[in-house]
Amino acid sequence: MSDGGSLWCRWSSLVHRPWSPKNIRAKEDEAKMRRCGRDRYNRQQRLVAGSNDLEDTGNKGSKATKRIQATTVPKQLGYPDDVRLVGGASRCNGDVQIKHHGEWRGVRYYYSSDLWTLKTADVICRRLDCGSAVSGRRSVSSGPQWSIIPTCLLSTSALMDCVRIEPYSGGSPLSLTCSDSVRLVHGSSLCSGRLEVRSNQSWSLVCEEDLDFNDTQVVCRELGCGAPGLLQGGLYGEGEAPVWTSELQCEGNESAVLDCRRSSSAGKTCSPGTAAGLTCSDPGGVRLVGQPSRCAGTLEIQHQGHWRPVENYYKLWDLKSGSAVCQYLDCGSAVSVNRTDDIFTPVWSVSVPCVKLTSGPRDCVELGDPDPRSPGVVMVCSDLLPQPNISLSDGVFGVYQQGFRVLVFSDFTVTCSVRPQYPGGSFRLISDTEKPLNLTLPAVNHSAHFLLSSMGYAHRGNYTCVYHVDVYNRSFTSSQSPALYLTVGDLVTHLIIRVVVLVSALLIFDLCLFFFYKVSVKRIQMKAESNTMRVVEETSHNIPSGSV
């Protein structure tokens, strides 16, 4: 293939830019992509054939050798010489084989109680530079096999450290499918991390601004994950890989990134903090069933579209692994984890060490089909009880942004309630008022009513409820209810009436004073006049008649 078309064969970071019909050449891009893929694969086939002819000259006629030649990439291309995938449609798909003591053998599907999961299989995929592990299964082939401790791969970079000497020839070996074109790195699970795309035997970064929702849908689908949840630049670091020089223009229904149309963005660079970090939802799920609370019961996992109990035959589940489940369910931490024999359906086997290390349940389920009936896991989490509710029933006359306003000196009732789960229990009413309250009442029909009398200004503040109950031989306390803020005051209409009454009383009082003043003055005047007349009369009687 010419250098001019080489960009279509390189892995690069995805670029986030809204789709625009102006900057695509759909047919030309698609033709380049398909032509590049065919040329690249044919070239690898020729190289592989030449290499394997030197290694397997005595087996040229065997079908097994021809199948390996078609899917094994030679050492000259820089891939590891101790592990390979054979018999699949590409070098990133097929039966796992490892080379030990100079002999290639398949890998045993089982190793005691240790399980092959997507998390451990992902170590093989990344060692082969094949992106992320998408699925695994028992192979239909057979033959001599080496034994590997799967969880050992999570703690060492040397594959041979995890190989056990004893060969094994019974059962089916492990077969894997890895992603060819995309991967998420440095994330907390296989469905989260910094997005990288592969082109021309190398991985490249993608800019956040060059991805839209349709692009992320295809990426998550190719990785076997759920719907895209979060796209944020720099979320999982910047990385040192070059920036992908193509821009995705997916329609959203493609099964793989290489099926999307692309346009060239020569010289593209990502600004600091914009290397695309993507989080896809987990396609499965986790739940606890069989008990009134969602935070207690038998552990079930949804995998391959089916909800099944989780196997606990070896009693490997403990408080640490149980706490990982409780935290995933937003239920706090585990307070008890036990084995139950009341399981009558096939179960999923889950790697307990994996559960302690990862945040995605999909990563830890054993590859392949469910196991027959086996003991399961029952657990109880610390946040067993739901958050209670708090409300007012009497004495309320106003609703404000900060809460409720009650009439001063009135009586009112605070009601604490909780979603029905367990019988009995009690409620505690707490306040941060000037005179703090700490009252307890038994729960009746999952509620309690606290009557508060003679509401004064010292009762102004926040009120909360807490629910207590004894179940599973333990005492559980809920989180506090949302705070209910109460303020104390008078009703506006009452204030108006009081003002009117007061003003009227003042007016009446003033009128009374006025009339009292008038009457008093009149009486004084009349009394003065009467006294004056009396003095005049007395004076006139006392004057002799001759003196006139």
WOJO-V118491 format. One record per backbone hydrogen bond with DSSP energy under -1.0 kcal/mol. CO is the residue of the C=O (numbers start at 1). NH is the residue of the N-H. E is the energy in kcal/mol with one decimal. If there is no record, write none. Layout:
co = {CO;CO}
nh = {NH;NH}
e = {E;E}
This chain:
co = {3;5;6;7;9;10;16;20;25;26;27;28;29;30;31;32;33;34;35;36;37;38;39;40;41;42;43;44;45;46;47;48;49;51;52;56;59;62;63;64;65;66;68;68;74;75;82;84;86;90;92;94;95;96;97;98;100;103;105;106;107;111;114;116;117;118;121;122;123;124;125;126;132;135;137;144;145;146;147;150;151;152;158;159;162;168;173;174;175;176;177;177;181;183;185;188;189;191;193;194;196;197;199;199;202;202;204;205;205;206;207;207;208;210;210;212;213;214;215;216;217;218;219;220;221;227;230;232;232;234;242;245;247;256;257;261;263;265;271;274;275;276;277;278;279;279;281;285;287;289;293;295;297;298;299;300;301;303;306;308;309;312;318;319;320;321;322;323;324;325;326;327;331;333;336;338;340;341;347;348;349;351;352;354;354;361;363;364;371;375;376;377;378;379;380;380;382;389;391;395;398;400;403;404;405;405;406;407;410;412;413;414;415;416;417;425;426;427;428;429;430;437;439;441;446;447;448;450;452;455;456;457;458;461;462;463;464;465;466;467;468;469;471;474;476;484;485;486;487;489;491;492;493;494;495;496;497;498;499;500;501;502;503;504;505;506;507;508;509;510;511;512;513;514;515;516;517;518;519;520;521;522;523;524;525;526;527;528;529;530;531;532;533;534;535;536;537;538;545}
nh = {6;8;9;10;200;199;211;23;29;30;31;32;33;34;35;36;37;38;39;40;41;42;43;44;45;46;47;48;49;50;51;52;53;55;56;59;62;66;67;68;69;70;71;72;77;78;99;97;95;93;178;176;86;107;84;105;103;100;98;146;174;114;111;367;121;122;125;126;127;128;130;129;179;177;175;106;168;108;164;153;154;155;161;162;149;145;139;96;137;94;134;135;198;196;194;359;192;280;278;185;183;204;10;11;11;199;197;13;244;276;16;210;211;16;17;216;217;218;219;220;221;222;223;225;224;281;279;235;277;237;205;265;263;259;260;249;247;268;274;208;234;195;232;193;229;230;226;302;300;298;296;381;379;289;310;287;308;306;303;301;348;315;322;323;324;325;326;327;328;329;331;330;383;382;380;378;376;343;371;311;366;355;356;357;358;364;119;351;347;312;340;299;338;297;335;336;384;417;415;407;405;403;400;487;397;398;489;410;455;452;393;450;391;448;389;443;468;441;466;439;464;431;429;427;418;444;416;414;412;409;459;460;435;486;432;484;430;481;428;478;426;476;474;471;469;463;404;461;406;408;495;496;497;498;499;500;501;502;503;504;505;506;507;508;509;510;511;512;513;514;515;516;517;518;519;520;521;522;523;524;525;526;527;528;529;530;531;532;533;534;535;536;537;538;539;540;541;542;548}
e = {-1.5;-1.4;-2.2;-1.0;-9.9;-1.8;-1.1;-1.3;-3.2;-2.7;-2.4;-2.4;-2.7;-2.5;-2.7;-2.9;-2.4;-2.3;-2.5;-2.9;-2.2;-2.7;-2.4;-2.1;-2.3;-2.1;-2.1;-3.0;-2.8;-2.0;-2.2;-3.2;-1.9;-1.4;-3.0;-1.8;-1.5;-1.5;-2.3;-2.2;-2.4;-1.3;-1.1;-1.8;-1.4;-2.4;-2.2;-2.6;-3.0;-1.5;-2.8;-2.8;-2.2;-1.1;-2.2;-2.1;-1.6;-2.4;-2.4;-3.2;-2.1;-2.1;-1.1;-2.7;-3.0;-1.9;-2.0;-2.6;-1.8;-1.7;-2.9;-1.1;-3.0;-2.4;-2.3;-1.6;-3.4;-3.0;-3.3;-1.6;-1.1;-1.5;-1.3;-1.8;-2.2;-3.2;-3.0;-2.6;-2.1;-2.6;-2.9;-1.5;-2.1;-2.2;-3.2;-1.2;-1.4;-3.3;-2.7;-2.0;-1.7;-2.5;-1.7;-1.9;-2.0;-3.0;-2.2;-1.6;-3.0;-3.5;-2.4;-1.4;-1.7;-3.3;-2.3;-2.1;-2.2;-1.7;-2.1;-2.6;-2.1;-2.6;-1.6;-2.6;-1.5;-3.1;-2.5;-1.2;-1.2;-1.3;-3.1;-4.0;-1.9;-1.5;-1.9;-2.4;-3.3;-1.6;-1.7;-3.4;-2.7;-2.7;-2.7;-1.9;-3.2;-1.8;-3.3;-2.6;-2.7;-3.1;-1.1;-2.5;-2.3;-2.1;-1.7;-2.1;-1.9;-1.8;-2.5;-2.5;-2.9;-1.1;-2.7;-2.3;-1.4;-1.4;-2.5;-2.8;-1.7;-1.8;-3.3;-1.3;-2.4;-3.3;-2.2;-2.5;-3.0;-1.3;-2.6;-2.7;-3.6;-1.7;-1.4;-1.2;-1.7;-1.3;-2.3;-2.7;-2.1;-2.7;-1.9;-2.8;-3.0;-2.3;-3.0;-1.4;-1.7;-1.9;-3.0;-1.1;-2.4;-1.0;-3.6;-2.4;-1.8;-1.1;-2.3;-1.8;-2.9;-3.3;-2.1;-3.3;-1.9;-2.5;-3.2;-2.4;-2.8;-2.3;-1.7;-2.2;-2.6;-1.7;-2.9;-2.9;-1.9;-3.1;-2.7;-2.8;-2.8;-4.7;-1.8;-1.2;-1.2;-2.8;-1.7;-2.8;-2.7;-2.3;-2.4;-2.8;-2.2;-2.9;-1.9;-1.7;-2.0;-2.1;-2.7;-1.9;-2.5;-1.6;-2.3;-2.5;-2.7;-2.5;-2.5;-2.9;-3.1;-2.7;-3.1;-3.0;-2.8;-2.5;-2.6;-2.9;-2.8;-2.8;-2.8;-2.8;-2.7;-2.6;-3.2;-3.0;-2.7;-2.8;-2.9;-2.6;-2.8;-2.7;-2.7;-2.4;-2.8;-3.0;-2.7;-2.5;-2.9;-2.5;-2.3;-2.2;-2.4;-2.2;-2.2;-2.1;-2.6;-2.6;-2.3;-2.3;-1.9;-1.2;-1.0}
